[in-house]
Amino acid sequence: MERYIMSKIMKYTFCLLAILSLCVLQSCKEDIDMSDRYTFTENTVASYLEAHEDYSEYYRLLGVVPISTRSESTVLQLMSARGNYTVFAPDNEAIQNYLDTLYAKEIISAPSWEGFDDDEVLDSIQKIIVYNSIIDGGDDTEAYQTGSFPDDTEEFLIANMNDRKLTVNYGNNPDSIYINGTKDDDGNVLDGSLIDLNNRDIVAINGYIHEVHSVVAPSNETLGDMLKGFIDSNSGDYILMSKLVTACGLIDTLSKIKDETYEELYLTESLSDLPTHPSYGKTGYLPEHRKYGFTIFAEKDDFWQQKLGKSISDITVDDIKNWVVAQGLYPDATDDDNYASEDNVLNQFVTYHILPMRIPVDKLVIHYNEKGYYYSTSTRYSVATWELYTTMGERRLFKLYQCSDIDNDPIFINRFPNLDNGRSGTYHELSCDDDKCGFTVVTSEAQSVVNGYIYPIEPAGGGGPVTLSYAEETRENFQKQRLRFDVAGLFPEFMSNDIRANRVSTNRNLCVGIPTDQEYSYLDNVTIEDGTVFYYLLGLACGWQNYQGDEFNVTGRYEMTFVVPPVPLKGTYEIRYAVQNNSSLRGMCQVYFGSDTDNLYAMGIPLDLRIGGTSDLLGWQADVSGDDDTNAEVDKKMRNNGFMKGPEHYHAGTGSAGTARASQYTTRRIIVRQEMEPGKTYYLKFKSVLEDESKEFYMDYIELCAKEVYDNPQTPEDIW
C-alpha cells in the first residue's frame, strides 16, 4: 500500500489501492479537490457513463465506493479527474448476472442489492466490482486501447485498483477478447469477462472505456486452494499433481499470499524509504508488499494414466512414488513414506516441479537487451536466452529457455541445444539432440491465481526424459554449461512482488530500497548488515551497460552475505562477478567465500570496482575482426590477470550499442576458484574497505563455471 498520495488532479496525486482480502481495504489520506474538476466539453469516464443508461448500475456504484477508507472522495470523483484510466465497465445485465451468481452460491438472500443481510459483505462486493474494473495508469502510463493490450495469456503491466494484475485471453475469433479467462486444449476461452465487440476503445478525456459482459472479479484463490479444489471436485487436469503436493505437506505453503508482518510495518510507517541515491538522484522506495509466490510446472493427469496404465481415480501417491523409484531418478533420496522430508524421493520429485516465485507468462524468460533485441523497439526475439533459478525443497538448478529459431517462440525447461557459439557465430540454435530437448511449457493453458501460476508441460523431443526431474543426465548437462544468473534472479521476492523487469517507468519502480536485516529481513537469500544502504536500480531505458538493464547498487559502510546458487555436480568452479566500472563512484570491497557464515575466507586482496578495461593492468584490447588467434590471446592474458571481457550475448546499452564484449567498461572478475559440491550451501560476502560511504558497490550478474568448461582444451569456453 502506498503511503504517499498519487493525485490525478493537476499538481496533486492519488494512490492506487489494494484490497487486503475480500473486504478489507487500506488507503490513502487525501480527498479529491473538486474545484480542479474538468471544465472541458468532452466526456470524462464519469460523464460518459452517466450519459448512457446501460451503465447506470455501475455509475451508481462508482458514486458509492470510496477511494479509500480514509477518504470521503468516491471513485466516481476520481473518474471525473485528470488521469489515465482503463475501465472495464460492466453493463447493467452483467451486474445483475453477478448478483444472480452470488444468490446461487447463497452469499446473498435474493438476487438484488436488497439481498445483502450484512453491510460488510455489501461493502465488499461493491468494492470488488469497482476496484477490479479499473487500471490506473497514473501520470506516466497511458490508458490501454485494445490494440495495446498484452499478448495472449499475458498480464497488463499495471495492477488494477484491487492490486491485481489482469490477464488477457484472445478467443479463436480474433475479435474475441476476454479479461481473466482460461483456455482449454483446443484454445477455447472457458470463462473470463468478454469485451463487447462494439463498445470498446471508447475515448474519454481521462482514459478508455471497454464494456464487459460479466463483472471482472478475479478470485482470491491461492495455488493451495486450487489444488485442493481439483481433489475435492475430482475434476481438472492436475488431480494427481494435487495429491502429490498434498502428500508432501506443501498445501499450506502454497496458500501463503503476503507477509502480514511486513504489511503492518509498512502501513504504520515503521520502515523508512531509503534516502535519495547519491548518483541516480531518486528516492529508494521500499516495496509496497512482501508477497509470496509460486510457479508449478506439471504433467497433466493423462500423462500418469498413460505411464501407469490405470485410470486416474485408481492411481495412488504410492504408485507414482514407486514409478519414480523404478526410473532411478533420485537414487540418493530416501525411499520411505515420510513425503514431507526434503530427503524423500517423492518430495524431491515434486519440489523440482515448483519454483518459489510467481512467474507470469511474459517473464518466464526475461528479454531486455540480448544481442539483436531491445525491449522498447524490437518486435522479434533474437539469440538464445535463458533464466536460471533454484527450485523449492532441496536446492537444484532449473532452466527456462527461449529462442526465435523455433516457430511461435516456445519456452522450454532444461533444454541444452547445440548453438552457433563460435567467435563469429550467431548464437542461434543449430540443432538439439533428442535427449537434450527438455520440456515445452504450454503457456496458452496457463492458470493463474492470486499467488501463483500452474503451467502444463510436455516432452519437447523423442528419446529424452519422459518426466521433469533432476536426473543425472540433467545435472551433467548443467555441468557443461556456463551458468549466468542476473542478480535479481537470485531473489524470488523480486519476481513475486513485480520488482524485477517491471516495464513501468515510475520512480517507485526505477529505484527500490531494501531495508537492512536489523529493520526487517525482506530478502531470504542475503543478509544485509546495519550501515548498508541497499538499492535495486531497474535501469529502464537508461542505456546502462548492464545485463537485462538492472543492478544492485549499495552505498554506506556495507556488509552483505549472499547465498550462492547450487552447483549440479562436484567439481572445481569459478565464480565470476560482473563489473560495469564506467563511474568514478565505484568503491572497493573485500570478498569472502565459504560454506560456514561464521567462518568465511577472504578471497585475495580487496576488489577494486573502479578497475576495468581502460586500465593497462588488464591487457584489454578490442577484438580484431577475423583474427581469432589474436583475440583468443588477449582473452588468455586477461584471464591470467583474473579478468574476462564482458559477454557477446547482450548490448552494452541500448539496442543500437555494441555488445558488452566490445566495451572496455564491462568486465568479469574471477573472484573465486574452489571445489564445490551439490547439496551444499555456499556464501559470498562483500564488505566495504573504504571510509567514504558514498562509494558504490555494484552487482549486475554472477557466473558459475565448471573447470570442464573454462579449462577445456578441446572446446574452449565460448565468448557469449
C-alpha positions, 0 to 999 in steps of 0.5 A: 500500500502506498503511503504517499498520495498519487493525485490525478488532479493537476499538481496533486496525486492519488494512490492506487489501492489494494484490497487486503482480502475480500473486504478489507481495504487500506488507503490513502489520506487525501480527498479529491479537490473538486474545484480542479474538476474538468471544465472541458466539453468532452466526456470524462469516464464519469460523464460518459457513463452517466450519459448512457443508461446501460451503465447506470448500475455501475455509475451508481456504484462508482458514486458509492465506493470510496477511494479509500477508507480514509477518504470521503472522495468516491471513485466516481470523483476520481473518474471525473479527474485528470488521469489515465484510466482503463475501465472495464465497465460492466453493463447493467445485465452483467451486474445483475448476472453477478448478483444472480451468481452470488444468490446461487452460491447463497452469499446473498438472500435474493438476487438484488442489492436488497439481498445483502443481510450484512453491510460488510459483505455489501461493502465488499462486493461493491468494492470488488466490482469497482476496484477490479474494473479499473487500471490506473495508469497514473501520470506516466502510463497511458490508458490501454486501447485494445490494440495495446493490450498484452499478448495472449495469456499475458498480464497488463503491466499495471495492477488494477485498483484491487492490486491485481494484475489482469490477464488477457485471453484472445478467443479463436475469433480474433475479435474475441477478447476476454479479461481473466479467462482460461483456455482449454486444449483446443484454445477455447476461452472457458470463462473470463469477462468478454469485451463487447465487440462494439463498445470498446476503445471508447475515448474519454478525456481521462482514459478508455472505456471497454464494456464487459459482459460479466463483472471482472472479479478475479478470485482470491484463490491461492495455488493451495486452494486450487489444488485442493479444489481439483481433489475435492471436485475430482475434476481438472487436469492436475488431480494427481499433481494435487495429491502429490503436493498434498502428500508432501505437506506443501498445501499450506505453503502454497496458500501463503499470499503476503507477509502480514508482518511486513504489511503492518510495518509498512502501513504504520510507517515503521520502515523508512524509504531509503534516502535519495541515491547519491548518483541516480538522484531518486528516492529508494522506495521500499516495496509496497508488499512482501508477497509470496509466490509460486510457479508449478510446472506439471504433467497433466493427469493423462500423462500418469494414466498413460505411464501407469496404465490405470485410470486416474481415480485408481492411481495412488501417491504410492504408485507414482512414488514407486514409478519414480523409484523404478526410473532411478531418478533420485537414487540418493533420496530416501525411499520411505513414506515420510513425503514431507522430508526434503530427503524423500524421493517423492518430495524431491520429485515434486519440489523440482516441479515448483519454483518459489516465485510467481512467474507470469507468462511474459517473464518466464524468460526475461528479454531486455537487451540480448544481442539483436533485441531491445525491449522498447523497439524490437518486435522479434526475439533474437539469440538464445536466452535463458533464466536460471533459478533454484527450485523449492525443497532441496536446492537444484538448478532449473532452466527456462529457455527461449529462442526465435529459431523455433516457430511461435517462440516456445519456452522450454525447461532444461533444454541444452541445444547445440548453438552457433557459439563460435567467435563469429557465430550467431548464437542461434540454435543449430540443432538439439539432440533428442535427449537434450530437448527438455520440456515445452511449457504450454503457456496458452493453458496457463492458470493463474491465481492470486499467488501463483501460476500452474503451467502444463508441460510436455516432452519437447523431443523423442528419446529424452526424459519422459518426466521433469526431474533432476536426473543425472543426465540433467545435472551433467548437462548443467555441468557443461554449461556456463551458468549466468544468473542476473542478480535479481534472479537470485531473489524470488521476492523480486519476481513475486512482488513485480520488482524485477523487469517491471516495464513501468517507468515510475520512480517507485519502480526505477529505484527500490530500497531494501531495508537492512536485516536489523529493520526487517529481513525482506530478502531470504537469500542475503543478509544485509548488515546495519550501515548498508544502504541497499538499492535495486536500480531497474535501469529502464531505458537508461542505456546502462551497460548492464545485463537485462538493464538492472543492478544492485547498487549499495552505498554506506559502510556495507556488509552483505552475505549472499547465498550462492546458487547450487552447483549440479555436480562436484567439481572445481568452479569459478565464480565470476562477478560482473563489473560495469566500472564506467563511474568514478563512484565505484568503491572497493570491497573485500570478498569472502567465500565459504560454506560456514557464515561464521567462518568465511575466507577472504578471497585475495586482496580487496576488489577494486570496482573502479578497475576495468578495461581502460586500465593497462593492468588488464591487457584489454584490447578490442577484438580484431575482426577475423583474427581469432588467434589474436583475440583468443590471446588477449582473452588468455592474458586477461584471464591470467590477470583474473579478468574476462571481457564482458559477454557477446550475448547482450548490448552494452546499452541500448539496442543500437550499442555494441555488445558488452564484449566490445566495451572496455567498461564491462568486465568479469572478475574471477573472484573465486576458484574452489571445489564445490559440491551439490547439496551444499550451501555456499556464501559470498560476502562483500564488505566495504574497505573504504571510509567514504560511504558514498562509494558504490558497490555494484552487482549486475550478474554472477557466473558459475563455471565448471573447470570442464568448461573454462579449462577445456582444451578441446572446446574452449569456453565460448565468448557469449 
